[in-house]
Amino acid sequence: MILTVTLNAALDVTYGVDSLRPRTSHQVGTVHRRAGGKGVNVARVLAGRGRDVTVTGLVGGPTGALVREDLRAVPGLREAFVPVAGDSRQTVTVVSGDDGDATVFNERGAQVGPPEWRAFTGRFAELVREASVVTLCGSLPPGLPSDAYARLVRVASEAGTPTVLDTSGAPLLDALCARPDVVKPNAAELAAATGREDAGAGAERLRALGARSVVVSSGPGGLLAVTPDVRLCAVPPERLAGNPTGAGDACVAALAEGLAAGADWSDVVREAVALSAAAVACPVAGDVDAAVYERFRTTLTVEDLHALQPH
């Protein structure tokens, strides 16, 4: 079983518009409402691929009830959220049809008190013992300490369960001392965390701070994976128009699958790029386009950057 953690789960609302223009009104063409948050999206992708997956985290209030109800209807997905008193957040994503760009509005989330956090960590310790891999994804809700992910990585490590961490800012930096197995920032998050614009240098900095392996996503620029043994990159063979908000979550799903299977890193990177591209082709995060996935995974090239360096 793969366990995904979403401490700041949300009800995602996605609006499709012909063109997004500031300081004017818009006619909304399409509306999608579903349970979301990065770890939830990861779980959707995994469940859609037939993987045994459990999703946990914190939800509360009427919005949290809608999140849980929606997830219980997903075939193959086990829901194990821990309740909080406050109402869970909503996010609004506006996808512009003329350029495929997405504009995202994120609420902060419900306040989490110390008893609720203790209840979650206790539940997490139970669930993680059953898991082959755990993904820890997204922002922290108000009230949680910035080392919340560090604490969860340590619990997973004590249970012998590998971890994939996808967060940013202080929660990312504070978690590195716990030595997560894979950290997946995007290029902007990496630069903000390390002060290094070069992805390779930034990845090595995160590894020096404790990350065992680092996978950097750069949208159409592809992926860079830096591990103790290899440095690999892969670029999508074509650029797709669509909704890019779920691409990083699909990437994390592929990383979790690869860790669970003990796959070679070149295969993991290939799958991650193909799944990320397949997510862009879908209107809402958490879905992937099967045809795009097959096309990309059979046409893209994974380069070994160590092999390209002169000796």
N, C-alpha and C positions, 0 to 999 in steps of 0.2 A: 504494500500500500504506500502511495505517495501522499504525504500530508502537506497541505498548503495553509499558511497562516496569513490572515488579513486582520490586523488589529484595528484598522480604521475602515471597515466595510462601508459600502454606500449603496444607495439606489441610484443607478446611472441613468440619466436622461440624455438621449442623443437626438439633436435636431438636424435635419438636412435642409439646407437652403441653397438657392441658386448661386448667390453671391453674398459674401459678408461685407457689409459696409458700416463703418462707425457712424454714430450719431444719426441713425435713421431706423425706421421700422422695417421688419422683414416678414414675408410670408413663409411659414414653415411648411415644407413639402412632405417630410416624413418625420415620424416620432417613434423612438424606441425607448422602452423603460424596462430595465432588468437589474437584478442584483449585480453589484460590481465592487470595485476595489481590485488592486493588482493581483492579490492572491486568489481572489474569486475567479478572475479571468483566467489565471493559470489553471485552476481546477476545471473550468469549463473546457479548455482546450484538451486537457488530459482525459477527461471523461468522454469527450467526443472522439478520442482516439482509442477508446476501449480500455483505458487504464483504470486500475483500482485506485480511487482517490477519495480522500476525506478533506473537507474544508472546515477550518475552525477560525476563531477570532472573537471579536466583541461586537455585539449588536444590541440595540435597545429601542424602545418606543414603537410608535406606529410604523415608522420607516423601517426599523429593524425587523418588524413582523413581516413586512412585504418582502424584505431581502430573504428571510428564511423560507417563506412560502414559495418564492420563485425558485430557490435552489432545490427544494424538495421535489420539484417537478422535473429536474434534470436527470435523465437516465444514467445510472451508474455512479452517481455522486452522493456521497454520504455527508450530511450536514451535522456539525458538532459545535455550533457556536455557543459561547458563554454570554448570558444576558448582563446588560448594564442598565442603570436606571434612566439615563438620558436617551434622547431620540437620536438615532443614527443619522448620518449626513446624507445629503444628495450631492451629486455632481451633474453639471450640465456641459455637454460637448456639442459645439456647433460645427458641423462639417460643411464646408463650402464646395459646391459642385463645380465652380469654375476653375479651382486650382487644387482641390483635394485636401487642402490644409484643414486642420482642426484647431478650434479655439476652445479651451477647457476652463470651466469655472469650478473650483473645488472648495466646498465648505470645510471647516476645520474638523468637525466631528463632535461627538458627545464627550463630556467630561467623564473621566474614569477615575474612581476613587481607589485608595489602597486596598480595601476589602475585595473590590472587583478584580483588581490586578492579581491579588493572591489567589482568588478563585480560578482565574485563567491559567496562571502558571501551574497550579495543581492539576488542572485538566490537561494541559499541554504535556506535562510529565507523563501522564498515563498514555496519551495518544502517541507520543513520539516513540515509545517502546515498541509499538506495532508497525512503525514506518520504516521503509527502506531508504527514503530521502525526505527531508523537510525543506520547503521553500518558505522564506520569511520576506514578505513583500509589502512595500508601500510606506506611507507616512504613519507617524504615531499620533493617536488622538490626544487631546489636551488631558493633562493629569499624569501621563506616563513619564517615567524618567528617560532621559536620552540614551541611557545604556540598556533599555528594555531588550533590544535585540541581542546585545552581548549576553544577557542573562539567559535568553532562550537558546542561543548557540551553545552555551556551556551545558545546559540541560541536555540538549541533543547529543553533544559530544560524550557526555557521561553515559548516555544510552547506546553509544556506538552508531549513531545515525548521522550521515553526511548532511551538510546544510548548503543551501543556495540562498544568498542574501541579495535582495534588490531593494535598496532604499538610498537615501541621499543625506547630505548635510551631517549634522552632529550624530544622528542615529547610526549612520554608516561609519563614521570615524570612531565612534565609541565602541562599535562592535568588533573592530579589527583585532583588538587585543585578545578576543576569545577565539581567534583563528578559524573563521568560517571557511568551508572547503572551497566554495566558489562565490565570488562577488561580481555582480553584474550592473555596473553603472552605465548610463549612456555618456556620450562624449561631454556634454555640458556638465553633468553631475561629477564626472571625473575631474574636469578642469577646476570646478568650484572646490572640490575636496582636496585637491593636491596642489593647485596653483600652476599646473603644467598643462600647456596646450597640446603637446605631443602625447598621443594616446599611449604609445609604448612606454614613455618615461613616466606617465601618470600611473599606468598599470604596475610598473616596477615599484613605484612609491607605495602603492597600496599593499603590495606583497611584502615590502620591507616593514610595513606597519602591522602585518599579521595575516593578511589574506593568503591562503594557499595558492589559489588560482584566480585570475581576473579575466572576465570577458567584457569587452567594451563594445557597445552597440552604437552605430553611427548612422542609422537610417539607411538612405540609399548608398552610403559609404561602406556598409557591410559590418562585419564583426572582426575584432582582434581578440584572440585568446592567448594569454600569457600564463603558462603553468611552470612548475619546477623543471619540466622536461622539454617542452616545445613552445614555440611562438608561431601561431598560425593566423592567417587572415583569409577572409572570403568576401567577395563583393557580389551582390545580386547581378545577374546577367542583363537585367533590364529594370527600368524604373516603372513602378506602378502608381496609378492614381487611386485614391480611396481614403480610408480613415486610418491614420497611422497610430491611433492611441493604443491599440491592442498589440502592436508588434513586439514591444519589449516583453509583454507578458507571455506571448507565444514563444519567444526566445527562452524565457525561464522554464517554460514547460519542457522544451527540448533538452535543456541542460539537466533538468531533474530526471527525465527519461534516460538520458545518457549515463548519469551517475548510477541510477538504479540498475542499469544493465551492465555496468562496467565497460562501456563502449570506448573505442579508441577516440582520442580527441579530434582527429580529422573528421570522423563520422559525426561526432557531436556538433561540431561547427557547421557542417553541411546541413544537418537537420535543423539547427537553430536558424540559419539564414533562410532556409526554405519555408519553415513554419512562420517566421516573422513576415516574410513577403506574402504568404497566404492569408495572414491576418489583415494586412493592409487592404486586400481585395474585398473584405467583408464590411458591411455597413456598421457593425457594432463590435466592440472589443469582446473577446472570448470565443469568437467563431473563426474558422479558417476555411479557405477555399481549396478543396481537394485537388482540383485540376492545376491550380497555380502551384500548390505544394509539390505535386509530382513533376511538373515541368522544371521547377527551379532545382529540386534535389538531383535531377538527372543531367543538368546542364552547367551548374556552377562549378568553379574550380577552387579548391582549398590550397593555398600556398603555404609552404613551410619557410618562414622567414629566416630561420637559422640556416637552412640549406642554401639560401640565396646569398648569405654573407660570405665574403672572400675569406679563405683560410691562409 
